[in-house]
C-alpha cells in the first residue's frame, strides 16, 4: 500500500472527494432533467457513476447504493412518474452533498449480507439506530457497531422451539 486513499476518496480541491463531485454531478443532472427534459443525459451520467464505482468493487455498499440510484433513475427516466421518482433522488443527492449521509447506503445496510460485522436481528430499534447514526468516518462505507450481546437471527430463526415453557407463561383456555 502506498498510503494513498482509494481513488473515489481522493481529494480534488478544497477537501472535496471524487465521490462528492460525482454526487454533485448527479444532483445537477437531475435538476437539468426535471427542467429541460434531458432524461437520457441523466441516465448516462448515472451509468457512468455506477461504472466508475464498479472499477473498485462490485459488492460493497457504495457500489450497491449507486446501482440502486441508477435503477431508480432508469425507472424515473422511462416512466410517466418522473417527478415522483426524481425529486426524492434529488433530495437523496442533496443530503449526501450537505451531510455526507447516504440514505440508500443506510437502506442497503439493513440487508444482513451487507453487514457481516453486525449480527443484530432486524428490529425497529435497529432500523432507528441505522438511520439516526450520524456519519463518523467519511472515508469508509457506513457501518454500525453491534450492541453488546447482539445475536444473529430474527423472528422464528432465533426462537428456541424446543425449550420448555414456564408454567406462568402458558395460555389459559
N, C-alpha and C positions, 0 to 999 in steps of 0.2 A: 504494500500500500504506500502511496506517495504522500498521504496526508491531505490530499485534495478531497473536497466534498463530492458526493455523487453529482453528475452533470446537471440534473434538474434543480439541484440546490445551489449551484454555482451562482454567486452574486454578480450581477451585471453592472449595476450602478446604484449608488445610494442605498445599498443593502437590499435591493430588490432582486429576488432569485429568478431564474428562468421559469420555474413553475408559476411564480406570481405573475410574471409577464404574460404567460400563456392564459391564465385566468382573466387577466385584464383584456386580452385579445378576445376571449370568449364573450365577456360582458359587452364589449364594443360591437362585436358582430351580432349579438342578439338584438341590441338596440337598432343597429343598421337594418337588420332583417325585419324587425317589427315596423319600422317607419318607411322602409323603401321596398320591402317585398323580396329582397335578395336572400331567400332562404337557402338556396343551393350553396352560396358562399359560406353561410353559417355551417351547413353540413360538412363542407370540405374543410373548413377551419377546425371543426370538432374532430373530424377524422385525423387531421394532422396532429392534433393534441394527443389522441389515443396512440397513433403510430409512434410518436416521439417517446411516450412512456413505455410502449411495448418493447423498445430497444433495451430497456433496463430490467424489466420484469413483467411477466405476463400473469402473475398470480398475487402480487401484493396489493394492499388496499389502495394506494394512489392510482395504480393502473385500473383496478376494478371501478373506482369512483369515476374515472374519466370515461371508461367504457359505458357505464350506466348513463352518464351525462350524454354521450354520443347517441345511445339508443333513444333517449328521450328527445334529443334534438331531431333525430330522424323522424320520430313519431310526430313531433311538432311541425316538421317541415312538410310532411306529406299528408297531413290530415287537416280538416277544417277547424280543429280545436287548437289552432296555433297559439292563440293568446293564453288559453288556459294551461298550456304546457310551457311556453317560452317565458312568460312572466315569472313563474316560480323558479325557472332555471336562471333567470337574470338575478333574482333575489339570492339564490344559492351562490352565484358567482360574486355578487357584491359582498356577501357575508365572508366569503373566502378572502376577498381582497382586503377588507377592512379589519376583520378579526382573526384571519388565518384559521378559521373554523370551517371545516369541510363537512357539510351536512350529509352528503352521500357517503363519505367515508365512515361517519358515525352509524348510518343505517346498515352499511355492509358489515360493520364490526359486530352487529348483533347476530350474524350468522356464525355458529360455532366453529366451523373450519377456519374462519378468518381471525380467530383469537385462540390459538393453541396454548398461549401462555396464561390464559384466563379460563379456568374450568367452570366458572359460575353458570348456573342454570338461568335460562331466560325468565325473568320475572319483571313485574312493573318497577320494582325498586332498582333492578339492574339497568333497565331501559332509562330510567330517570338519571341514574349516575352517568350513563354513557352520554346523554345529551346535555347534562349540566356541567360536566367536567370541562374546564377551560383548557385550551391548548397550552401545553407546557414546553414541549420540545418541537420547535418549528422545523428542525432538521430531520425529524423521524415521523413515520406514519402514526396515527392515533393508536394508543394502547391504554388500557385501564388496568390498574393494579387490582388483582383479585382480593376480595375481602378475606380476612383471616378465617380459616375454617371452611372456605368455599369448596363445595364438591361438585363434580361434574354430574350431568344428567338433569333431566327436567321431567315433570309430570310423572307418568306411570313408570318411566325408566328408573327413577330414583326412589320409588316406594318399595319397601320390602313386604311383599305379599305373604311371605312365609312366617313372619313374626307373629307371635300370639297377640291377640287384642286384650288389653287390660279390662277387667270386669266393669269398671266405671265408664268405659268408652263404648260399650255395646249399646245398640239401639233397643229401646223397649217397644214392644209391639202391642 
